[in-house]
């Protein structure tokens, strides 16, 4: 996201984009999306990065399938900071105005 550009270095943004892509499009990755990673990482670093992304993707898929209970400590943290845990709500947020209109 544009507002997050100042938070991460060019290399970190490239890694985050690869992580997002590996979860979204694991079999087809357009070159223009992975070029920043190719430009900023050495081959061995790419292997490490892709491995981390793959493990993250497996954990994401496992959690989506098994829907494990969230630990009380994590629930407390999530509630304290108003963090959404429903993936569909994160991906397709409903504007607040829509929520009040339905209620």
N, CA, C and O atoms as a Tinker XYZ file with bonds, in Angstrom:
   412  protein
     1  N      0.834000   -1.180000    0.000000    73     2
     2  CA     0.000000    0.000000    0.000000    64     1     3
     3  C      0.877000    1.242000    0.000000    63     2     4     5
     4  O      1.987000    1.237000    0.534000    81     3
     5  N      0.378000    2.275000   -0.589000    73     3     6
     6  CA     1.141000    3.506000   -0.731000    64     5     7
     7  C      1.572000    4.076000    0.617000    63     6     8     9
     8  O      2.718000    4.501000    0.765000    81     7
     9  N      0.672000    4.094000    1.605000    73     7    10
    10  CA     1.001000    4.691000    2.899000    64     9    11
    11  C      2.063000    3.900000    3.663000    63    10    12    13
    12  O      2.664000    4.424000    4.600000    81    11
    13  N      2.298000    2.661000    3.278000    73    11    14
    14  CA     3.278000    1.824000    3.970000    64    13    15
    15  C      4.673000    1.917000    3.356000    63    14    16    17
    16  O      5.612000    1.322000    3.886000    81    15
    17  N      4.830000    2.644000    2.258000    73    15    18
    18  CA     6.127000    2.696000    1.581000    64    17    19
    19  C      7.242000    3.193000    2.491000    63    18    20    21
    20  O      8.370000    2.709000    2.405000    81    19
    21  N      6.945000    4.139000    3.351000    73    19    22
    22  CA     7.981000    4.691000    4.232000    64    21    23
    23  C      8.375000    3.711000    5.336000    63    22    24    25
    24  O      9.417000    3.884000    5.968000    81    23
    25  N      7.574000    2.705000    5.572000    73    23    26
    26  CA     7.851000    1.770000    6.660000    64    25    27
    27  C      8.885000    0.713000    6.311000    63    26    28    29
    28  O      9.518000    0.144000    7.200000    81    27
    29  N      9.063000    0.445000    5.010000    73    27    30
    30  CA     9.917000   -0.662000    4.601000    64    29    31
    31  C     10.943000   -0.209000    3.571000    63    30    32    33
    32  O     10.696000    0.707000    2.787000    81    31
    33  N     12.099000   -0.867000    3.587000    73    31    34
    34  CA    13.129000   -0.597000    2.583000    64    33    35
    35  C     12.682000   -1.193000    1.246000    63    34    36    37
    36  O     11.700000   -1.932000    1.179000    81    35
    37  N     13.413000   -0.863000    0.197000    73    35    38
    38  CA    13.105000   -1.406000   -1.129000    64    37    39
    39  C     13.176000   -2.934000   -1.110000    63    38    40    41
    40  O     12.330000   -3.612000   -1.692000    81    39
    41  N     14.196000   -3.463000   -0.436000    73    39    42
    42  CA    14.365000   -4.913000   -0.360000    64    41    43
    43  C     13.232000   -5.550000    0.442000    63    42    44    45
    44  O     12.723000   -6.603000    0.061000    81    43
    45  N     12.836000   -4.924000    1.544000    73    43    46
    46  CA    11.730000   -5.450000    2.355000    64    45    47
    47  C     10.420000   -5.422000    1.578000    63    46    48    49
    48  O      9.632000   -6.364000    1.660000    81    47
    49  N     10.177000   -4.340000    0.818000    73    47    50
    50  CA     8.953000   -4.263000   -0.002000    64    49    51
    51  C      8.947000   -5.363000   -1.061000    63    50    52    53
    52  O      7.908000   -5.968000   -1.323000    81    51
    53  N     10.105000   -5.620000   -1.669000    73    51    54
    54  CA    10.192000   -6.693000   -2.669000    64    53    55
    55  C      9.886000   -8.037000   -2.023000    63    54    56    57
    56  O      9.175000   -8.858000   -2.603000    81    55
    57  N     10.422000   -8.268000   -0.819000    73    55    58
    58  CA    10.171000   -9.533000   -0.113000    64    57    59
    59  C      8.698000   -9.661000    0.253000    63    58    60    61
    60  O      8.114000  -10.734000    0.101000    81    59
    61  N      8.100000   -8.593000    0.727000    73    59    62
    62  CA     6.680000   -8.626000    1.090000    64    61    63
    63  C      5.798000   -8.873000   -0.133000    63    62    64    65
    64  O      4.806000   -9.597000   -0.051000    81    63
    65  N      6.160000   -8.271000   -1.261000    73    63    66
    66  CA     5.390000   -8.497000   -2.491000    64    65    67
    67  C      5.494000   -9.956000   -2.919000    63    66    68    69
    68  O      4.503000  -10.549000   -3.346000    81    67
    69  N      6.681000  -10.537000   -2.809000    73    67    70
    70  CA     6.845000  -11.950000   -3.154000    64    69    71
    71  C      6.026000  -12.827000   -2.210000    63    70    72    73
    72  O      5.393000  -13.789000   -2.643000    81    71
    73  N      6.040000  -12.495000   -0.926000    73    71    74
    74  CA     5.263000  -13.269000    0.046000    64    73    75
    75  C      3.785000  -13.217000   -0.299000    63    74    76    77
    76  O      3.099000  -14.239000   -0.263000    81    75
    77  N      3.294000  -12.039000   -0.631000    73    75    78
    78  CA     1.882000  -11.886000   -0.990000    64    77    79
    79  C      1.579000  -12.688000   -2.256000    63    78    80    81
    80  O      0.576000  -13.399000   -2.322000    81    79
    81  N      2.440000  -12.571000   -3.247000    73    79    82
    82  CA     2.230000  -13.301000   -4.501000    64    81    83
    83  C      2.278000  -14.806000   -4.299000    63    82    84    85
    84  O      1.494000  -15.539000   -4.902000    81    83
    85  N      3.189000  -15.270000   -3.458000    73    83    86
    86  CA     3.310000  -16.714000   -3.273000    64    85    87
    87  C      2.053000  -17.288000   -2.639000    63    86    88    89
    88  O      1.722000  -18.454000   -2.858000    81    87
    89  N      1.359000  -16.485000   -1.861000    73    87    90
    90  CA     0.104000  -16.941000   -1.263000    64    89    91
    91  C     -1.054000  -16.822000   -2.256000    63    90    92    93
    92  O     -2.000000  -17.607000   -2.193000    81    91
    93  N     -0.991000  -15.861000   -3.160000    73    91    94
    94  CA    -2.090000  -15.604000   -4.081000    64    93    95
    95  C     -1.971000  -16.368000   -5.391000    63    94    96    97
    96  O     -2.952000  -16.929000   -5.881000    81    95
    97  N     -0.781000  -16.390000   -5.951000    73    95    98
    98  CA    -0.581000  -16.973000   -7.282000    64    97    99
    99  C      0.656000  -17.873000   -7.286000    63    98   100   101
   100  O      1.655000  -17.539000   -7.924000    81    99
   101  N      0.603000  -18.994000   -6.594000    73    99   102
   102  CA     1.825000  -19.793000   -6.488000    64   101   103
   103  C      2.310000  -20.410000   -7.798000    63   102   104   105
   104  O      3.502000  -20.689000   -7.928000    81   103
   105  N      1.437000  -20.630000   -8.761000    73   103   106
   106  CA     1.876000  -21.300000   -9.985000    64   105   107
   107  C      2.181000  -20.349000  -11.127000    63   106   108   109
   108  O      2.944000  -20.698000  -12.028000    81   107
   109  N      1.610000  -19.168000  -11.112000    73   107   110
   110  CA     1.825000  -18.205000  -12.181000    64   109   111
   111  C      2.211000  -16.873000  -11.565000    63   110   112   113
   112  O      1.392000  -16.222000  -10.916000    81   111
   113  N      3.443000  -16.473000  -11.765000    73   111   114
   114  CA     3.902000  -15.209000  -11.213000    64   113   115
   115  C      4.472000  -14.362000  -12.344000    63   114   116   117
   116  O      5.558000  -14.651000  -12.846000    81   115
   117  N      3.749000  -13.316000  -12.751000    73   115   118
   118  CA     4.257000  -12.445000  -13.812000    64   117   119
   119  C      5.619000  -11.847000  -13.447000    63   118   120   121
   120  O      5.834000  -11.428000  -12.310000    81   119
   121  N      6.511000  -11.814000  -14.394000    73   119   122
   122  CA     7.893000  -11.339000  -14.184000    64   121   123
   123  C      7.922000   -9.946000  -13.556000    63   122   124   125
   124  O      8.768000   -9.673000  -12.705000    81   123
   125  N      7.018000   -9.068000  -13.961000    73   123   126
   126  CA     7.066000   -7.696000  -13.439000    64   125   127
   127  C      6.833000   -7.651000  -11.932000    63   126   128   129
   128  O      7.268000   -6.708000  -11.271000    81   127
   129  N      6.159000   -8.647000  -11.383000    73   127   130
   130  CA     5.915000   -8.677000   -9.945000    64   129   131
   131  C      7.106000   -9.212000   -9.162000    63   130   132   133
   132  O      7.280000   -8.864000   -7.994000    81   131
   133  N      7.925000  -10.050000   -9.782000    73   131   134
   134  CA     9.067000  -10.631000   -9.074000    64   133   135
   135  C     10.396000   -9.972000   -9.440000    63   134   136   137
   136  O     11.425000  -10.290000   -8.845000    81   135
   137  N     10.385000   -9.068000  -10.403000    73   135   138
   138  CA    11.629000   -8.411000  -10.810000    64   137   139
   139  C     12.305000   -7.679000   -9.643000    63   138   140   141
   140  O     13.529000   -7.746000   -9.525000    81   139
   141  N     11.550000   -6.977000   -8.769000    73   139   142
   142  CA    12.217000   -6.313000   -7.634000    64   141   143
   143  C     12.964000   -7.296000   -6.731000    63   142   144   145
   144  O     14.025000   -6.964000   -6.203000    81   143
   145  N     12.426000   -8.488000   -6.550000    73   143   146
   146  CA    13.091000   -9.503000   -5.729000    64   145   147
   147  C     14.352000   -9.983000   -6.439000    63   146   148   149
   148  O     15.400000  -10.131000   -5.810000    81   147
   149  N     14.260000  -10.222000   -7.719000    73   147   150
   150  CA    15.416000  -10.679000   -8.496000    64   149   151
   151  C     16.523000   -9.630000   -8.477000    63   150   152   153
   152  O     17.708000   -9.959000   -8.427000    81   151
   153  N     16.115000   -8.360000   -8.519000    73   151   154
   154  CA    17.087000   -7.262000   -8.551000    64   153   155
   155  C     17.768000   -7.014000   -7.209000    63   154   156   157
   156  O     18.892000   -6.514000   -7.179000    81   155
   157  N     17.121000   -7.347000   -6.115000    73   155   158
   158  CA    17.664000   -6.952000   -4.807000    64   157   159
   159  C     18.181000   -8.090000   -3.940000    63   158   160   161
   160  O     18.785000   -7.833000   -2.899000    81   159
   161  N     17.962000   -9.349000   -4.339000    73   159   162
   162  CA    18.412000  -10.477000   -3.538000    64   161   163
   163  C     19.384000  -11.357000   -4.318000    63   162   164   165
   164  O     19.266000  -11.497000   -5.535000    81   163
   165  N     20.333000  -11.940000   -3.616000    73   163   166
   166  CA    21.238000  -12.924000   -4.194000    64   165   167
   167  C     20.475000  -14.244000   -4.328000    63   166   168   169
   168  O     19.473000  -14.436000   -3.639000    81   167
   169  N     20.926000  -15.168000   -5.204000    73   167   170
   170  CA    20.204000  -16.434000   -5.389000    64   169   171
   171  C     19.947000  -17.207000   -4.091000    63   170   172   173
   172  O     18.843000  -17.713000   -3.890000    81   171
   173  N     20.941000  -17.306000   -3.213000    73   171   174
   174  CA    20.741000  -18.059000   -1.973000    64   173   175
   175  C     19.712000  -17.350000   -1.080000    63   174   176   177
   176  O     18.944000  -18.005000   -0.375000    81   175
   177  N     19.700000  -16.023000   -1.111000    73   175   178
   178  CA    18.699000  -15.270000   -0.347000    64   177   179
   179  C     17.301000  -15.523000   -0.902000    63   178   180   181
   180  O     16.328000  -15.603000   -0.152000    81   179
   181  N     17.214000  -15.647000   -2.220000    73   179   182
   182  CA    15.919000  -15.964000   -2.838000    64   181   183
   183  C     15.418000  -17.327000   -2.389000    63   182   184   185
   184  O     14.229000  -17.496000   -2.119000    81   183
   185  N     16.315000  -18.295000   -2.308000    73   183   186
   186  CA    15.925000  -19.625000   -1.836000    64   185   187
   187  C     15.385000  -19.524000   -0.411000    63   186   188   189
   188  O     14.346000  -20.103000   -0.095000    81   187
   189  N     16.088000  -18.790000    0.442000    73   187   190
   190  CA    15.629000  -18.614000    1.825000    64   189   191
   191  C     14.282000  -17.907000    1.874000    63   190   192   193
   192  O     13.382000  -18.325000    2.603000    81   191
   193  N     14.144000  -16.843000    1.102000    73   191   194
   194  CA    12.905000  -16.073000    1.087000    64   193   195
   195  C     11.731000  -16.908000    0.579000    63   194   196   197
   196  O     10.649000  -16.883000    1.165000    81   195
   197  N     11.940000  -17.633000   -0.488000    73   195   198
   198  CA    10.880000  -18.474000   -1.049000    64   197   199
   199  C     10.507000  -19.586000   -0.072000    63   198   200   201
   200  O      9.335000  -19.946000    0.037000    81   199
   201  N     11.489000  -20.130000    0.635000    73   199   202
   202  CA    11.204000  -21.154000    1.645000    64   201   203
   203  C     10.342000  -20.598000    2.766000    63   202   204   205
   204  O      9.375000  -21.235000    3.186000    81   203
   205  N     10.688000  -19.415000    3.250000    73   203   206
   206  CA     9.903000  -18.780000    4.312000    64   205   207
   207  C      8.476000  -18.505000    3.825000    63   206   208   209
   208  O      7.512000  -18.742000    4.554000    81   207
   209  N      8.345000  -18.006000    2.597000    73   207   210
   210  CA     7.013000  -17.747000    2.032000    64   209   211
   211  C      6.201000  -19.039000    1.917000    63   210   212   213
   212  O      5.002000  -19.052000    2.195000    81   211
   213  N      6.857000  -20.115000    1.509000    73   211   214
   214  CA     6.168000  -21.397000    1.361000    64   213   215
   215  C      5.674000  -21.907000    2.710000    63   214   216   217
   216  O      4.548000  -22.394000    2.818000    81   215
   217  N      6.506000  -21.796000    3.729000    73   215   218
   218  CA     6.092000  -22.234000    5.067000    64   217   219
   219  C      4.947000  -21.368000    5.569000    63   218   220   221
   220  O      3.982000  -21.881000    6.135000    81   219
   221  N      5.049000  -20.057000    5.365000    73   219   222
   222  CA     3.963000  -19.155000    5.757000    64   221   223
   223  C      2.661000  -19.502000    5.058000    63   222   224   225
   224  O      1.591000  -19.468000    5.666000    81   223
   225  N      2.755000  -19.834000    3.780000    73   223   226
   226  CA     1.573000  -20.211000    3.015000    64   225   227
   227  C      0.961000  -21.505000    3.545000    63   226   228   229
   228  O     -0.260000  -21.627000    3.636000    81   227
   229  N      1.813000  -22.469000    3.895000    73   227   230
   230  CA     1.315000  -23.734000    4.453000    64   229   231
   231  C      0.605000  -23.499000    5.787000    63   230   232   233
   232  O     -0.447000  -24.084000    6.045000    81   231
   233  N      1.177000  -22.651000    6.622000    73   231   234
   234  CA     0.540000  -22.334000    7.911000    64   233   235
   235  C     -0.793000  -21.631000    7.678000    63   234   236   237
   236  O     -1.782000  -21.914000    8.355000    81   235
   237  N     -0.809000  -20.715000    6.715000    73   235   238
   238  CA    -2.047000  -20.007000    6.386000    64   237   239
   239  C     -3.122000  -20.989000    5.922000    63   238   240   241
   240  O     -4.266000  -20.919000    6.370000    81   239
   241  N     -2.759000  -21.884000    5.044000    73   239   242
   242  CA    -3.722000  -22.864000    4.530000    64   241   243
   243  C     -4.195000  -23.806000    5.645000    63   242   244   245
   244  O     -5.384000  -24.104000    5.754000    81   243
   245  N     -3.243000  -24.272000    6.475000    73   243   246
   246  CA    -3.587000  -25.153000    7.585000    64   245   247
   247  C     -4.583000  -24.463000    8.519000    63   246   248   249
   248  O     -5.582000  -25.059000    8.923000    81   247
   249  N     -4.304000  -23.224000    8.850000    73   247   250
   250  CA    -5.187000  -22.477000    9.747000    64   249   251
   251  C     -6.559000  -22.255000    9.123000    63   250   252   253
   252  O     -7.574000  -22.313000    9.817000    81   251
   253  N     -6.596000  -22.001000    7.822000    73   251   254
   254  CA    -7.878000  -21.797000    7.143000    64   253   255
   255  C     -8.712000  -23.070000    7.145000    63   254   256   257
   256  O     -9.937000  -23.013000    7.244000    81   255
   257  N     -8.052000  -24.215000    7.036000    73   255   258
   258  CA    -8.768000  -25.485000    6.992000    64   257   259
   259  C     -9.180000  -25.947000    8.390000    63   258   260   261
   260  O    -10.324000  -26.351000    8.601000    81   259
   261  N     -8.254000  -25.887000    9.338000    73   259   262
   262  CA    -8.534000  -26.436000   10.673000    64   261   263
   263  C     -9.213000  -25.450000   11.610000    63   262   264   265
   264  O     -9.859000  -25.852000   12.577000    81   263
   265  N     -9.071000  -24.163000   11.327000    73   263   266
   266  CA    -9.637000  -23.099000   12.161000    64   265   267
   267  C     -9.356000  -23.347000   13.648000    63   266   268   269
   268  O    -10.284000  -23.500000   14.442000    81   267
   269  N     -8.071000  -23.384000   14.018000    73   267   270
   270  CA    -7.736000  -23.639000   15.423000    64   269   271
   271  C     -8.212000  -22.497000   16.317000    63   270   272   273
   272  O     -8.345000  -21.356000   15.874000    81   271
   273  N     -8.464000  -22.825000   17.573000    73   271   274
   274  CA    -8.874000  -21.806000   18.535000    64   273   275
   275  C     -7.714000  -20.834000   18.744000    63   274   276   277
   276  O     -6.548000  -21.229000   18.767000    81   275
   277  N     -8.055000  -19.574000   18.894000    73   275   278
   278  CA    -7.033000  -18.561000   19.133000    64   277   279
   279  C     -6.729000  -18.531000   20.633000    63   278   280   281
   280  O     -7.643000  -18.495000   21.457000    81   279
   281  N     -5.452000  -18.545000   20.975000    73   279   282
   282  CA    -5.030000  -18.539000   22.374000    64   281   283
   283  C     -5.576000  -17.292000   23.082000    63   282   284   285
   284  O     -5.623000  -16.218000   22.483000    81   283
   285  N     -5.987000  -17.421000   24.345000    73   283   286
   286  CA    -6.544000  -16.290000   25.084000    64   285   287
   287  C     -5.663000  -15.038000   25.075000    63   286   288   289
   288  O     -6.171000  -13.921000   24.978000    81   287
   289  N     -4.354000  -15.225000   25.175000    73   287   290
   290  CA    -3.429000  -14.091000   25.153000    64   289   291
   291  C     -3.507000  -13.349000   23.812000    63   290   292   293
   292  O     -3.450000  -12.120000   23.768000    81   291
   293  N     -3.636000  -14.106000   22.734000    73   291   294
   294  CA    -3.745000  -13.506000   21.401000    64   293   295
   295  C     -5.098000  -12.827000   21.250000    63   294   296   297
   296  O     -5.175000  -11.730000   20.697000    81   295
   297  N     -6.161000  -13.455000   21.727000    73   295   298
   298  CA    -7.503000  -12.852000   21.681000    64   297   299
   299  C     -7.484000  -11.508000   22.395000    63   298   300   301
   300  O     -8.043000  -10.532000   21.896000    81   299
   301  N     -6.852000  -11.451000   23.544000    73   299   302
   302  CA    -6.747000  -10.209000   24.307000    64   301   303
   303  C     -6.031000   -9.123000   23.499000    63   302   304   305
   304  O     -6.478000   -7.977000   23.453000    81   303
   305  N     -4.925000   -9.493000   22.868000    73   303   306
   306  CA    -4.163000   -8.550000   22.050000    64   305   307
   307  C     -4.994000   -8.054000   20.872000    63   306   308   309
   308  O     -5.035000   -6.856000   20.594000    81   307
   309  N     -5.653000   -8.980000   20.184000    73   307   310
   310  CA    -6.468000   -8.652000   19.008000    64   309   311
   311  C     -7.601000   -7.705000   19.396000    63   310   312   313
   312  O     -7.867000   -6.728000   18.695000    81   311
   313  N     -8.256000   -7.991000   20.499000    73   311   314
   314  CA    -9.352000   -7.136000   20.946000    64   313   315
   315  C     -8.846000   -5.762000   21.381000    63   314   316   317
   316  O     -9.465000   -4.743000   21.075000    81   315
   317  N     -7.728000   -5.737000   22.088000    73   315   318
   318  CA    -7.160000   -4.474000   22.574000    64   317   319
   319  C     -6.865000   -3.516000   21.423000    63   318   320   321
   320  O     -7.110000   -2.315000   21.534000    81   319
   321  N     -6.342000   -4.045000   20.324000    73   319   322
   322  CA    -5.947000   -3.195000   19.201000    64   321   323
   323  C     -6.940000   -3.198000   18.042000    63   322   324   325
   324  O     -6.666000   -2.617000   16.992000    81   323
   325  N     -8.083000   -3.844000   18.223000    73   323   326
   326  CA    -9.119000   -3.841000   17.192000    64   325   327
   327  C     -8.681000   -4.496000   15.893000    63   326   328   329
   328  O     -9.019000   -4.011000   14.813000    81   327
   329  N     -7.940000   -5.583000   15.980000    73   327   330
   330  CA    -7.436000   -6.278000   14.795000    64   329   331
   331  C     -8.477000   -7.293000   14.319000    63   330   332   333
   332  O     -8.977000   -8.099000   15.104000    81   331
   333  N     -8.791000   -7.242000   13.045000    73   331   334
   334  CA    -9.756000   -8.172000   12.444000    64   333   335
   335  C     -9.091000   -9.529000   12.255000    63   334   336   337
   336  O     -7.942000   -9.601000   11.818000    81   335
   337  N     -9.794000  -10.593000   12.576000    73   335   338
   338  CA    -9.242000  -11.937000   12.398000    64   337   339
   339  C     -9.968000  -12.744000   11.331000    63   338   340   341
   340  O     -9.492000  -13.810000   10.943000    81   339
   341  N    -11.082000  -12.273000   10.858000    73   339   342
   342  CA   -11.810000  -12.976000    9.809000    64   341   343
   343  C    -11.217000  -12.601000    8.462000    63   342   344   345
   344  O    -11.278000  -11.441000    8.053000    81   343
   345  N    -10.642000  -13.579000    7.772000    73   343   346
   346  CA    -9.927000  -13.284000    6.532000    64   345   347
   347  C    -10.805000  -12.673000    5.451000    63   346   348   349
   348  O    -10.342000  -11.818000    4.695000    81   347
   349  N    -12.054000  -13.091000    5.363000    73   347   350
   350  CA   -12.935000  -12.494000    4.351000    64   349   351
   351  C    -13.224000  -11.035000    4.665000    63   350   352   353
   352  O    -13.325000  -10.213000    3.754000    81   351
   353  N    -13.358000  -10.707000    5.934000    73   351   354
   354  CA   -13.601000   -9.319000    6.331000    64   353   355
   355  C    -12.382000   -8.449000    6.043000    63   354   356   357
   356  O    -12.513000   -7.266000    5.727000    81   355
   357  N    -11.193000   -9.046000    6.154000    73   355   358
   358  CA    -9.971000   -8.309000    5.844000    64   357   359
   359  C     -9.866000   -8.094000    4.339000    63   358   360   361
   360  O     -9.547000   -7.000000    3.873000    81   359
   361  N    -10.139000   -9.147000    3.597000    73   359   362
   362  CA   -10.011000   -9.077000    2.132000    64   361   363
   363  C    -11.109000   -8.231000    1.492000    63   362   364   365
   364  O    -10.857000   -7.497000    0.536000    81   363
   365  N    -12.324000   -8.336000    2.019000    73   363   366
   366  CA   -13.464000   -7.604000    1.455000    64   365   367
   367  C    -14.163000   -6.819000    2.565000    63   366   368   369
   368  O    -15.265000   -7.178000    2.979000    81   367
   369  N    -13.526000   -5.749000    3.049000    73   367   370
   370  CA   -14.118000   -5.001000    4.165000    64   369   371
   371  C    -15.431000   -4.323000    3.766000    63   370   372   373
   372  O    -15.594000   -3.844000    2.644000    81   371
   373  N    -16.342000   -4.304000    4.709000    73   371   374
   374  CA   -17.614000   -3.622000    4.504000    64   373   375
   375  C    -17.488000   -2.233000    5.121000    63   374   376   377
   376  O    -17.149000   -2.111000    6.298000    81   375
   377  N    -17.755000   -1.184000    4.341000    73   375   378
   378  CA   -17.673000    0.170000    4.903000    64   377   379
   379  C    -18.613000    0.318000    6.114000    63   378   380   381
   380  O    -19.696000   -0.268000    6.145000    81   379
   381  N    -18.187000    1.097000    7.091000    73   379   382
   382  CA   -18.972000    1.298000    8.307000    64   381   383
   383  C    -20.377000    1.797000    7.979000    63   382   384   385
   384  O    -21.337000    1.402000    8.641000    81   383
   385  N    -20.514000    2.653000    6.975000    73   383   386
   386  CA   -21.823000    3.184000    6.595000    64   385   387
   387  C    -22.775000    2.057000    6.172000    63   386   388   389
   388  O    -23.980000    2.139000    6.408000    81   387
   389  N    -22.232000    1.015000    5.551000    73   387   390
   390  CA   -23.053000   -0.123000    5.143000    64   389   391
   391  C    -23.528000   -0.916000    6.366000    63   390   392   393
   392  O    -24.659000   -1.400000    6.400000    81   391
   393  N    -22.652000   -1.041000    7.367000    73   391   394
   394  CA   -23.013000   -1.776000    8.570000    64   393   395
   395  C    -24.139000   -1.079000    9.333000    63   394   396   397
   396  O    -25.059000   -1.740000    9.814000    81   395
   397  N    -24.075000    0.228000    9.446000    73   395   398
   398  CA   -25.121000    0.958000   10.183000    64   397   399
   399  C    -26.426000    0.957000    9.418000    63   398   400   401
   400  O    -27.500000    0.966000   10.018000    81   399
   401  N    -26.343000    0.948000    8.087000    73   399   402
   402  CA   -27.555000    0.929000    7.273000    64   401   403
   403  C    -28.280000   -0.402000    7.414000    63   402   404   405
   404  O    -29.510000   -0.434000    7.425000    81   403
   405  N    -27.528000   -1.516000    7.522000    73   403   406
   406  CA   -28.131000   -2.843000    7.649000    64   405   407
   407  C    -28.762000   -3.014000    9.019000    63   406   408   409
   408  O    -29.819000   -3.633000    9.139000    81   407
   409  N    -28.129000   -2.473000   10.052000    73   407   410
   410  CA   -28.631000   -2.617000   11.428000    64   409   411
   411  C    -29.864000   -1.777000   11.595000    63   410   412
   412  O    -30.451000   -1.750000   12.676000    81   411
